[in-house]
Amino acid sequence: MTQALPRLVNFEDFVEWLPENSAVRYELHNGDIVEMAQPVGEHEEVISFLTIKISVEINHLGLPYGIPRQVIIRPPEKDSGYCPDVLVLNRANLVNETLWEKQSTLSLGASIPLVIEVVSTNWRDDYYLKYADYEEMGIPEYWIVDYAALGGRTFIGNPKQPTISVCNLVDGEYQVLKFRENDRIVSQAFPDLNLTANQIFKAGLV
């Protein structure tokens, strides 16, 4: 579970405060520094699997994209900073990112063709907070990978079941497609990606 540290700061103070080489990850949520829970092994396996598969697609398509290991997403005009589980970076737009070179920070949706959050105990952050901010930023595609069925029933059904929500930006708003079991994932960013929901949930071990 995430833990909010008892201080209210702006984004600049947060970036300056971030400890180097820390084993603990932190995010800034509307001025609150939040300590992120240590992820479990399965969570990390899903991230690793998706990173490998998407990297292959980037290479295959010859796109000017990369998947940086550590990056901060800052919604413009907000004292928030998120560290997504997987972020696809459009290097061609880095000339427009004023905070990239010194702070590894992105604020423009055009720099982020795809962002992925793998759900853990702080599922409300992914389904509410980040959903709203990523939509407002204009990030074209956002995946919420709920492999352990932790999210609310509104999002993953009743009874709960593992679900991948793929949110595509249409006229400034996210339209959500949900994938479960052997459904093949449909991605606008990577239309040739040939993966089922179960393959992702099991990190390819099915």
N, C-alpha and C positions, 0 to 999 in steps of 0.2 A: 504494500500500500504506500502511496506517496505521502511524504511528510512536508508540510509547509513550514519553512523556517520563519521565526517571528521578526520579520523586518520588511519594510516596504521600500523598494528601490526603483530607480528608472533603468532603462535598458543599458545606458552607458556605464552606470555603476555596476550593474550585473556582469557585464563583460569584463570589466576591470577586476571584479571580485573573483571570478571563476578560478578555482585552483588548477594549476598545471599538473598534468599527469596524474590526475585523481582517479581512483578506482570507482568513485561515486559520480553519477551523472546528475546534473542539475538543469532545471528549466526555470524560466520566469513566466509566471501566469498573472498578468494584470498587476505587476508590481510585487508579487509574492515570489520569493525564491523557493522552489519546490525540489526536494531531494527525491529522485526517482528510485523506485524499488529495484533491487538487484534482480535482473531477469533470470528465469529458470532456463535449464538447458534446452528444453524443447522450443522455447521462444527464440533462442539464439540460432537453433538449427533452421527454423523457418526463415529467419533473416538471411542466413548464409545461403540457403537454397535459392531464395528469390534473387539475391545479389548475383549469384553465378548465372542463373537462367537469363536474367535481364541483360547482363553483360554480354552474353553470347549474342543476343538479339541486337544490341547496340553495334557490336563488331560486324555482324552479318549485314546490317543495313548501312554501315559506313557513316553513322551519325556522329556529329561533333559533341557527343555526350560522354559523361563520366558518372561514376558513383563514388563520391567522396566519403571518407570514413567518418569524419566529424564535421558537421556543418550546423549553423544556427539559422533557423527561419525566423525572421522578425516581421510580423505584420506591421505595415507602415502606420506611424502615428500612435503606436501602442507600446506600452512597457511590458512586452511579452517576447519571449524567445524560446523556440521549440527545437529539440534535437530529434529529428525523425529517425525511425528505424532503418528506412531505405529512402534515399533521395536520388533521383536522376537529375543530373545537372546539365543544362544546355550551355556549354562553354562559349558559344557564339554571343551570348547575351551578357557575359561578365563585364564587358566594357561599360555597361550601364549600372553595375552594382558597386556603389561607392564604398561599401563596407567589406567587400570581399577580400581584398588584398591583405588587409591588416587584421580582420576579425573573422574571416571565414563565414560571413553572414550574408544571407540572401533576403531581399525584400520584394522582389518582383516575380509575379507569377510566370512571366515569360522565361525566366531562368530555370523553372522547375516543371518539366514536362510531366513528371510523375512523382508522387510522394506516397509512401506506404507506412502505415502504423500497424504494428502487430500488437493486438490487445493484451493487456495484463490487468492487474487488479484495479488500476485507475481508468477503467473503460469509459467513464463519463467524459474524460478529457478528449478521447478520440472521437466519440460519437457526437459530442456537443461543442466543446470549446474549440478544438482544432478544426473540426468540420466547418464551423462558422467562419473562422479566420482564414482557412485555406480557400474557402469559397469567395470570401471578400477580396482576397489577394488576387484571385483569378488564376489559381493553379488549375490547369486543365483536367488533371486526373488524380484522384485520391482513392487509395485502397485502404479499407479497414479489414485486417485479417484477424478474425476472431476464432482461432483454432480450438480454443478451450471452452467456447460458448459462455463467455463471462458477461457479455453485454445484456442490456435490458431486453425483455420480450418484444418490445416495440420494434427492435432492430433485428433480432435473430429468431423470432417466432416463439410460439408457445405450443408444445414444450420447446425449450431452448435447444438449438442445434448449431454446431460449428458453421459459420457463415463468412463469406467474403463479400463485402459491400464495395462495389466499384462505382465511384461517384464521378460522373463526367459533367463538365461545365457546359451548360446550354443556356445561351442568353443571360449569362451572369449568375445562373443558379445551378446547383448540382442536381442532376437526375441520377437516381441510384438504381443499380442493377444488383441483385443478390444471387450468389452462387453457392451451391452446397453439393456435397457428395461427389458424384461423377460429372457434374456440370463443367463444361469447358469455359474457362475464363475468357471474357471478351474485353479486350483492351484497345482503346483508340490509339494510344501511344505506340503499342506494339501489336499490331493486328495479326502477325504471324506467330505470336506466342502460343505454343500448344501445351497448355497445362490445365489439369482439372483441379477443382477445389481440394479433393482428397490428396492429390499429389503434393500440394502445397502444405496441407495440414500435417502430412506425414513426412515432410521435407524430402520427398522423392522415394521414400522407403516403402512404396506400395506397388 
